[in-house]
Amino acid sequence: MAVVLSLRWAGVTPEQYDAVREAVGWEESAPDGSSVHVAWFDAGTLHITDVWESQGDFERFFGERLASAVEKAGIAGQPDTAFLPLHRRFVAPGVSGAAS
């Protein structure tokens, strides 16, 4: 069952996020089970909304590829996360690829 990951991580900077993104390369080599990733910053907090085919897919990606890059980027603490069942997914016609 597909899930939505909602993540908030206080204290993460855009520079740290970009360092992790570059180190992991998820845009160039998408992790198995990933579908959508959206990230933004507000008041010193990183916010992420993802869609994954399963919570296990995200957990595998975190353990195999993401955790070491997070540590190397000097990101401290733990994020607030929630996994909820996906009810519906819509992608507007003509939308594809990454945005900067």
DAKA-V736435 format. One record per residue. SS is DSSP state (@ for helix, = for strand, . for the rest). OMEGA is omega as a letter, one per 30 degrees, with the letter a starting at -180 (* if undefined). BURIAL is # if it has 24 or more other ideal C-beta (glycine too) atoms within 12 Angstrom, else .. Layout:
ss omega burial
SS OMEGA BURIAL
SS OMEGA BURIAL
This chain:
ss omega burial
. l .
. a #
= l #
= l #
= l #
= a .
= l #
= a #
= a #
= l .
. l .
. a #
. l .
@ l .
@ l .
@ l #
@ a #
@ l .
@ l .
@ a #
@ l #
@ a .
@ a .
@ l #
. a .
. l #
. l .
. a .
. a .
. l .
. l #
. l .
. l #
= a #
= a #
= l #
= l #
= a .
= l #
= a .
= l .
= l .
. l .
. a .
= l .
= l #
= l #
= l #
= l #
= l #
= l #
= l #
. l #
. l #
@ l #
@ l .
@ l #
@ a #
@ l .
@ l .
@ a #
@ a #
@ a .
@ a .
@ a #
@ a #
@ a .
@ l .
@ l #
@ l #
@ a .
@ l .
. l #
. l .
. a #
. l .
. a .
. l .
. l #
= a .
= l .
= l .
= l #
= l .
= l .
. l .
. a .
. l .
. l .
. l .
. a .
. l .
. l .
. l .
. l .
. l .
. a .
. l .
. l .
. * .
